[in-house]
């Protein structure tokens, strides 16, 4: 693979001139300027650029980009557009107007001659519309060369391995042995290089920090490849940014195990979309997106086959499709407080599922006659529109709790007594006029929690009545009878 430099072509390797530029940047709320952007109520950035002699540096190219920007335009994880490109005015000032919240990289380039280009880079952040952060003075020197190598053991021989300078327009490809060289990079103590490789179905994105030299060259050694913390963090950053949540830090909503994200918790944040990149979180075990504005579960979520816990209550979902079967490791699911009308039977067949919450929806029937998973222990169907509980519910022999109160139930399965582990049964506030007489044999349930209040159970007699009197004293005083 031939090394290929995609940087600005005039940044030659032989940057030998000894010269410097000094600049100072600050953020304000209302700075007029000659930048290419327009004010939006967000902070503006004003930069004063001078040569070491103190003279204003006019005509300097100044480029502002997100810190996730890269020269690789083919990976949706990375930002692909500059925020603004401006030039300094005759007094050495550069103005950027209407900058949204976020993390940024700012680069200055002075093309003195084809072989003498002065460039510099600085990072800064805008956290709020009243942010007053500033970038301190800095003296900048000619660019230097950075080289290194990639450990290619995990990479397919046909794979392209790129090394990107984040926030800048510099990218090179490693050769077949993994060697790469940036002939000229702006000197910086905090430059971020990212290695990207797509090897078949495997993907690697690693980030390292380097100190790029001035008018010199360094070799940063060998970089190993793995799907890592930075790779996963980029995906969550994309999720947050696509929902205008730039002010939320990735670290505040995730849990890491080793160098992988295993849990995401973004609640009450008005989430409306989930980017397709979430499918690449190959170690994700818990996803909590409750109290948001999601109307569908995107297919990308069903690709997270390591998920064990999925909580998405208090959203706007209307259906649980058959794609749910792909999440074979699910153990706990909460779909309560949505607008769900239909539920695929595939949900009840998941082999490791033990807790399922479908409460407070608009479900009027549970379709299908396939046997339920025997692993289900806790089932919440309360506050729906169910008329009957299906007979195949009795195949869920592991059931400990059934919550079916506040529906429109007129019958429950005659086989209910076969659920020997059942210790909680809530049937209150329905339309039940009778119960299976075999319930009188459910000794474990009688010692647990039973509620049949506010139904139409007006003719219950014999052993079942005695059983109910023991299980729920006073149940008969709450029935609606002619």
C-alpha positions as CSV (number, residue, x, y, z in Angstrom):
1,X,0.0,0.0,0.0
2,X,1.6,3.2,-1.1
3,X,1.7,6.0,1.6
4,X,-0.4,8.8,0.4
5,X,-0.4,12.3,1.8
6,X,-3.7,14.1,1.6
7,X,-2.7,17.3,3.4
8,X,-2.5,20.7,1.9
9,X,0.1,20.1,-0.8
10,X,2.1,23.3,-0.1
11,X,3.0,22.2,3.4
12,X,6.4,20.8,2.3
13,X,8.6,18.6,4.4
14,X,11.4,21.2,4.3
15,X,9.9,23.9,6.5
16,X,13.1,25.5,7.6
17,X,12.4,29.2,8.1
18,X,12.8,30.4,11.7
19,X,9.9,32.7,12.3
20,X,6.9,33.0,14.6
21,X,3.3,34.2,14.9
22,X,1.7,35.3,18.2
23,X,-2.1,35.2,18.6
24,X,-4.7,35.5,21.2
25,X,-8.3,34.3,21.0
26,X,-11.3,34.9,23.1
27,X,-15.0,34.1,23.0
28,X,-17.6,36.7,23.5
29,X,-21.4,36.9,23.1
30,X,-21.6,39.6,20.6
31,X,-18.5,40.4,18.5
32,X,-18.9,42.0,15.1
33,X,-16.4,40.8,12.6
34,X,-15.6,40.0,9.0
35,X,-16.0,36.2,9.3
36,X,-17.9,34.1,6.9
37,X,-20.6,33.1,9.4
38,X,-23.5,35.0,10.8
39,X,-24.5,35.5,14.4
40,X,-26.9,33.0,15.9
41,X,-27.0,34.1,19.5
42,X,-24.1,31.7,20.3
43,X,-20.7,32.9,21.2
44,X,-18.3,34.4,18.7
45,X,-14.6,34.0,18.5
46,X,-12.1,36.8,17.9
47,X,-8.5,36.1,17.3
48,X,-5.6,38.6,17.2
49,X,-2.6,37.4,15.2
50,X,0.8,39.0,15.2
51,X,4.3,38.2,14.0
52,X,7.1,37.9,16.6
53,X,8.0,41.5,15.6
54,X,4.7,42.7,16.9
55,X,3.3,43.6,13.5
56,X,-0.2,42.4,12.7
57,X,-0.3,39.3,10.5
58,X,-2.9,40.2,7.9
59,X,-4.1,37.7,5.3
60,X,-3.5,34.7,7.5
61,X,-5.8,31.7,6.7
62,X,-7.7,30.7,9.8
63,X,-9.7,27.5,9.9
64,X,-12.2,26.5,12.6
65,X,-13.4,22.9,12.7
66,X,-15.0,20.5,15.2
67,X,-12.5,18.4,17.1
68,X,-14.1,15.3,15.5
69,X,-13.4,16.6,12.0
70,X,-11.1,14.5,9.8
71,X,-9.9,14.4,6.2
72,X,-11.6,11.0,5.9
73,X,-15.0,11.7,4.3
74,X,-16.2,8.1,4.2
75,X,-16.8,7.5,7.9
76,X,-20.0,9.0,9.3
77,X,-18.4,9.0,12.8
78,X,-16.3,12.0,11.8
79,X,-17.5,15.6,11.1
80,X,-16.9,16.4,7.4
81,X,-17.3,20.1,7.1
82,X,-15.4,23.1,8.4
83,X,-17.4,25.4,10.7
84,X,-15.9,28.5,9.1
85,X,-12.8,29.5,7.1
86,X,-11.7,33.2,7.4
87,X,-8.7,35.4,6.9
88,X,-7.3,37.9,9.3
89,X,-8.0,41.6,8.4
90,X,-5.4,44.3,8.0
91,X,-5.2,44.7,11.8
92,X,-4.5,41.0,12.3
93,X,-7.9,40.1,13.6
94,X,-9.9,37.0,12.6
95,X,-13.6,36.8,13.5
96,X,-15.8,33.7,13.7
97,X,-19.5,34.4,14.2
98,X,-22.3,32.3,15.7
99,X,-20.3,29.3,17.0
100,X,-22.4,26.5,18.5
101,X,-21.5,24.8,21.7
102,X,-18.8,22.1,21.2
103,X,-15.1,21.3,21.1
104,X,-13.1,22.9,18.3
105,X,-9.7,23.0,16.6
106,X,-8.4,26.3,15.2
107,X,-5.6,26.4,12.7
108,X,-3.5,29.3,11.4
109,X,-1.5,29.1,8.1
110,X,0.8,31.8,6.7
111,X,2.2,30.9,3.3
112,X,5.3,33.0,3.3
113,X,6.7,31.0,0.4
114,X,6.2,27.5,-1.1
115,X,9.0,26.3,1.1
116,X,8.3,28.4,4.2
117,X,4.9,28.0,5.6
118,X,4.1,28.9,9.2
119,X,1.2,27.1,10.7
120,X,-0.2,26.6,14.2
121,X,-3.1,24.8,15.9
122,X,-5.0,25.3,19.1
123,X,-8.0,23.6,20.7
124,X,-10.8,25.2,22.7
125,X,-14.4,24.6,23.8
126,X,-17.6,26.5,24.0
127,X,-19.9,25.1,26.7
128,X,-22.7,27.6,26.8
129,X,-24.0,30.7,25.2
130,X,-22.3,32.8,27.9
131,X,-19.0,31.0,27.7
132,X,-16.0,33.4,28.0
133,X,-13.2,31.0,27.6
134,X,-10.0,32.3,26.0
135,X,-7.0,30.8,24.3
136,X,-3.7,32.1,25.7
137,X,-0.9,33.7,23.7
138,X,1.3,31.3,21.8
139,X,4.4,31.5,19.7
140,X,4.3,29.3,16.7
141,X,7.1,27.8,14.7
142,X,7.5,26.0,11.3
143,X,6.0,22.5,11.0
144,X,7.7,19.2,11.6
145,X,7.5,15.6,10.4
146,X,5.8,12.8,12.3
147,X,6.3,9.2,11.5
148,X,5.5,5.8,13.0
149,X,4.1,2.3,12.3
150,X,0.9,0.3,12.8
151,X,0.9,-3.2,14.2
152,X,-0.8,-4.9,11.2
153,X,-1.3,-8.3,12.8
154,X,-5.1,-7.7,13.2
155,X,-5.5,-6.2,9.8
156,X,-6.5,-7.9,6.6
157,X,-3.8,-7.6,3.9
158,X,-6.3,-5.8,1.6
159,X,-7.4,-3.3,4.3
160,X,-6.7,0.4,4.0
161,X,-5.2,1.8,7.2
162,X,-5.4,5.6,7.5
163,X,-3.8,7.9,10.1
164,X,-5.8,11.1,10.6
165,X,-4.9,14.3,12.4
166,X,-8.2,15.2,14.1
167,X,-9.6,18.6,13.5
168,X,-7.2,19.2,10.5
169,X,-7.0,18.3,6.8
170,X,-4.1,15.9,7.2
171,X,-4.4,12.1,6.5
172,X,-1.9,9.5,5.3
173,X,-2.3,5.8,4.5
174,X,0.1,3.3,6.0
175,X,2.0,1.1,3.6
176,X,1.9,-2.7,3.6
177,X,4.3,-2.9,6.5
178,X,2.3,-0.4,8.5
179,X,4.7,2.6,8.1
180,X,3.3,6.1,7.8
181,X,4.8,9.6,7.6
182,X,3.3,13.1,7.9
183,X,5.8,15.2,6.1
184,X,4.6,18.4,7.8
185,X,2.2,18.9,10.7
186,X,1.6,22.1,12.7
187,X,3.7,22.0,15.9
188,X,1.5,21.2,18.9
189,X,1.7,19.6,22.3
190,X,-1.8,18.2,22.1
191,X,-2.2,16.9,18.6
192,X,-4.6,13.9,18.2
193,X,-3.8,11.2,15.7
194,X,-6.5,8.6,15.0
195,X,-5.9,5.3,13.2
196,X,-8.8,3.9,11.2
197,X,-9.0,0.5,9.6
198,X,-12.0,-1.5,8.3
199,X,-10.9,-5.1,8.1
200,X,-13.9,-7.1,6.8
201,X,-16.5,-7.1,9.6
202,X,-13.9,-5.8,12.1
203,X,-13.4,-2.2,12.7
204,X,-10.5,-0.5,14.5
205,X,-10.4,3.2,15.6
206,X,-7.5,4.1,18.0
207,X,-6.6,7.6,19.2
208,X,-3.2,8.7,20.5
209,X,-1.9,12.1,21.6
210,X,1.4,13.3,20.1
211,X,3.6,16.3,20.4
212,X,4.4,17.4,16.9
213,X,7.8,19.0,16.7
214,X,8.8,22.4,15.2
215,X,11.2,22.3,12.3
216,X,12.2,18.7,13.3
217,X,11.0,15.1,12.9
218,X,10.0,12.5,15.4
219,X,9.1,8.8,15.3
220,X,6.3,7.9,17.7
221,X,6.9,4.1,17.5
222,X,4.3,1.3,16.9
223,X,0.6,1.7,17.4
224,X,-1.5,-1.4,18.2
225,X,-5.0,-1.7,16.8
226,X,-8.1,-2.6,18.9
227,X,-11.7,-1.5,19.1
228,X,-11.3,0.9,22.0
229,X,-12.6,3.6,24.3
230,X,-12.2,6.3,21.7
231,X,-14.0,4.4,19.0
232,X,-17.0,3.9,21.3
233,X,-16.9,7.4,22.7
234,X,-17.1,8.8,19.2
235,X,-20.3,6.9,18.5
236,X,-22.0,8.2,21.7
237,X,-20.8,11.7,20.8
238,X,-22.5,11.3,17.5
239,X,-25.7,10.2,19.3
240,X,-25.6,13.2,21.5
241,X,-24.7,15.7,18.8
242,X,-27.4,14.5,16.4
243,X,-30.0,15.4,19.1
244,X,-28.4,18.8,19.8
245,X,-27.0,17.7,23.1
246,X,-23.5,19.0,22.6
247,X,-23.3,20.2,26.2
248,X,-23.6,16.7,27.6
249,X,-20.2,15.0,28.2
250,X,-19.9,11.4,26.9
251,X,-18.4,10.3,30.3
252,X,-21.5,11.5,32.1
253,X,-23.9,9.0,30.3
254,X,-21.8,5.9,29.8
255,X,-20.1,3.2,31.8
256,X,-16.8,1.6,30.6
257,X,-15.5,-1.9,31.3
258,X,-11.9,-1.9,30.4
259,X,-11.7,0.2,27.2
260,X,-15.3,-0.5,25.9
261,X,-18.6,1.1,26.6
262,X,-21.0,-1.4,28.2
263,X,-23.8,0.9,29.3
264,X,-25.5,4.1,28.1
265,X,-28.0,6.0,30.1
266,X,-29.6,9.1,28.4
267,X,-32.9,9.9,30.1
268,X,-35.2,12.9,29.9
269,X,-33.1,14.5,27.2
270,X,-35.7,14.9,24.3
271,X,-33.9,12.3,22.2
272,X,-35.7,11.9,18.9
273,X,-33.2,10.0,16.7
274,X,-30.6,7.3,17.2
275,X,-27.8,7.3,14.6
276,X,-27.0,4.1,12.7
277,X,-23.5,4.1,14.3
278,X,-24.9,2.7,17.5
279,X,-24.8,-0.7,15.8
280,X,-21.0,-0.5,16.1
281,X,-21.1,-0.6,19.9
282,X,-20.2,-4.3,20.0
283,X,-19.8,-4.5,23.8
284,X,-22.9,-2.7,24.8
285,X,-24.9,-4.5,27.5
286,X,-27.3,-1.9,28.8
287,X,-29.2,0.8,27.0
288,X,-31.5,3.2,28.9
289,X,-33.2,5.8,26.8
290,X,-36.3,6.5,28.9
291,X,-38.4,9.7,29.0
292,X,-37.5,10.8,25.5
293,X,-39.3,11.3,22.2
294,X,-38.4,8.2,20.3
295,X,-41.2,6.9,17.9
296,X,-39.5,3.8,16.6
297,X,-36.6,1.6,17.6
298,X,-34.2,1.8,14.7
299,X,-32.7,-1.3,13.1
300,X,-29.3,-0.3,14.4
301,X,-30.3,-1.1,17.9
302,X,-31.3,-4.6,16.9
303,X,-27.7,-5.0,15.8
304,X,-26.4,-4.6,19.4
305,X,-26.6,-8.3,20.0
306,X,-24.7,-8.1,23.3
307,X,-27.6,-6.1,24.9
308,X,-28.9,-7.5,28.2
309,X,-30.9,-4.6,29.5
310,X,-33.1,-2.4,27.3
311,X,-35.1,0.4,28.9
312,X,-37.1,2.7,26.7
313,X,-40.2,3.6,28.7
314,X,-41.9,7.0,28.5
315,X,-41.3,7.5,24.8
316,X,-43.7,7.4,21.8
317,X,-43.3,3.8,20.5
318,X,-46.2,2.2,18.7
319,X,-45.0,-1.3,18.0
320,X,-42.4,-3.9,18.9
321,X,-41.4,-5.6,15.6
322,X,-40.2,-9.1,15.1
323,X,-36.6,-7.8,14.8
324,X,-36.5,-7.9,18.6
325,X,-35.6,-11.6,18.2
326,X,-32.1,-10.6,17.2
327,X,-31.4,-9.5,20.8
328,X,-31.1,-13.0,22.1
329,X,-29.2,-12.0,25.3
330,X,-31.9,-9.7,26.6
331,X,-32.6,-10.3,30.2
332,X,-34.6,-7.2,31.3
333,X,-36.8,-5.1,29.0
334,X,-38.9,-2.0,29.9
335,X,-41.3,-0.7,27.2
336,X,-43.8,0.8,29.6
337,X,-45.5,4.2,29.1
338,X,-45.5,4.3,25.3
339,X,-48.2,4.1,22.7
340,X,-47.6,0.5,21.8
341,X,-50.5,-1.2,20.1
342,X,-48.9,-4.3,18.7
343,X,-46.2,-6.6,20.1
344,X,-44.4,-9.3,18.1
345,X,-44.6,-12.8,19.7
346,X,-40.9,-12.9,19.2
347,X,-40.5,-10.8,22.3
348,X,-41.9,-13.5,24.5
349,X,-39.6,-16.1,23.0
350,X,-36.3,-14.5,24.0
351,X,-34.3,-17.3,25.7
352,X,-32.8,-15.3,28.5
353,X,-35.6,-12.8,29.2
354,X,-36.7,-12.8,32.9
355,X,-38.3,-9.3,33.3
356,X,-40.7,-7.8,30.8
357,X,-42.5,-4.5,31.3
358,X,-45.2,-3.6,28.8
359,X,-47.4,-1.6,31.2
360,X,-49.2,1.7,30.4
361,X,-49.6,1.2,26.6
362,X,-52.5,0.5,24.3
363,X,-52.1,-3.2,23.7
364,X,-55.5,-5.0,23.2
365,X,-54.3,-8.5,22.3
366,X,-51.3,-10.7,22.6
367,X,-51.1,-12.6,19.3
368,X,-49.8,-16.0,18.5
369,X,-50.0,-19.4,20.1
370,X,-46.3,-20.1,20.4
371,X,-45.0,-21.2,23.8
372,X,-43.5,-18.4,25.9
373,X,-40.0,-18.5,27.2
374,X,-39.7,-20.4,30.5
375,X,-37.2,-17.9,31.8
376,X,-39.8,-15.0,32.2
377,X,-40.3,-14.4,35.9
378,X,-41.8,-10.9,36.0
379,X,-44.5,-9.8,33.5
380,X,-46.1,-6.4,33.6
381,X,-49.2,-6.0,31.3
382,X,-51.0,-3.4,33.5
383,X,-52.8,-0.4,32.2
384,X,-53.5,-1.7,28.7
385,X,-56.6,-2.6,26.8
386,X,-56.4,-6.4,27.0
387,X,-59.6,-8.4,26.9
388,X,-58.1,-11.8,27.6
389,X,-54.9,-13.3,28.8
390,X,-53.9,-16.0,26.2
391,X,-53.7,-19.7,27.1
392,X,-50.1,-19.9,26.0
393,X,-49.2,-17.7,29.0
394,X,-49.3,-20.9,31.0
395,X,-46.2,-22.2,29.1
396,X,-44.1,-19.5,30.9
397,X,-43.5,-21.9,33.8
398,X,-40.9,-19.7,35.4
399,X,-43.5,-16.9,36.1
400,X,-43.3,-15.4,39.6
401,X,-45.3,-12.2,39.0
402,X,-48.1,-11.2,36.7
403,X,-49.3,-7.6,36.8
404,X,-52.5,-7.3,34.6
405,X,-54.5,-4.8,36.6
406,X,-56.3,-1.9,34.9
407,X,-57.2,-3.7,31.6
408,X,-60.5,-4.8,30.2
409,X,-60.1,-8.5,31.0
410,X,-63.2,-10.7,30.9
411,X,-61.2,-14.0,31.3
412,X,-57.9,-15.5,32.3
413,X,-56.5,-18.9,31.3
414,X,-58.1,-21.9,32.9
415,X,-54.6,-23.4,33.2
416,X,-53.4,-20.6,35.5
417,X,-53.0,-23.1,38.3
418,X,-50.2,-24.7,36.4
419,X,-48.0,-21.8,37.2
420,X,-46.6,-23.3,40.4
421,X,-44.0,-20.5,41.0
422,X,-46.5,-17.7,40.8
423,X,-46.5,-15.6,44.0
424,X,-48.0,-12.3,42.7
425,X,-51.2,-12.0,40.6
426,X,-52.7,-8.5,40.1
427,X,-56.1,-8.6,38.3
428,X,-57.8,-5.7,40.0
429,X,-59.8,-3.1,38.0
430,X,-60.9,-5.3,35.1
431,X,-64.2,-6.8,33.9
432,X,-63.9,-10.3,35.3
433,X,-67.1,-12.0,36.2
434,X,-65.5,-15.4,37.0
435,X,-62.2,-17.0,37.8
436,X,-61.0,-20.6,37.2
437,X,-62.0,-22.8,40.1
438,X,-58.6,-24.4,40.0
439,X,-57.1,-21.3,41.5
440,X,-58.2,-22.7,44.8
441,X,-55.3,-25.1,44.5
442,X,-52.6,-22.4,44.2
443,X,-51.2,-22.6,47.6
444,X,-48.0,-20.6,46.9
445,X,-50.0,-17.8,45.4
446,X,-52.4,-17.7,48.4
447,X,-49.5,-16.9,50.6
448,X,-48.2,-14.2,48.2
449,X,-50.0,-11.2,46.8
450,X,-53.4,-11.4,45.1
451,X,-55.6,-8.6,44.0
452,X,-59.0,-9.0,42.3
453,X,-60.7,-5.9,43.6
454,X,-63.0,-3.8,41.4
455,X,-64.2,-6.5,39.0
456,X,-67.6,-8.2,38.6
457,X,-67.0,-11.3,40.7
458,X,-70.4,-11.6,42.2
459,X,-71.1,-15.3,42.0
460,X,-67.9,-16.8,43.4
461,X,-68.6,-19.7,45.8
462,X,-67.1,-22.8,47.4
463,X,-63.4,-23.5,47.8
464,X,-62.5,-20.6,45.5
465,X,-64.3,-18.1,47.7
466,X,-62.6,-19.4,50.8
467,X,-59.3,-19.2,49.0
468,X,-59.9,-15.5,48.0
469,X,-61.0,-14.6,51.5
470,X,-57.7,-15.8,52.7
471,X,-55.6,-14.3,49.9
472,X,-57.3,-10.9,49.8
473,X,-59.7,-10.2,52.7
474,X,-62.4,-7.7,51.7
475,X,-62.2,-8.5,47.9
476,X,-66.0,-9.1,47.7
477,X,-66.9,-5.6,49.0
478,X,-65.4,-3.9,45.9
479,X,-67.1,-5.8,43.2
480,X,-69.6,-4.2,40.8
481,X,-72.8,-6.4,41.0
482,X,-76.3,-6.0,39.6
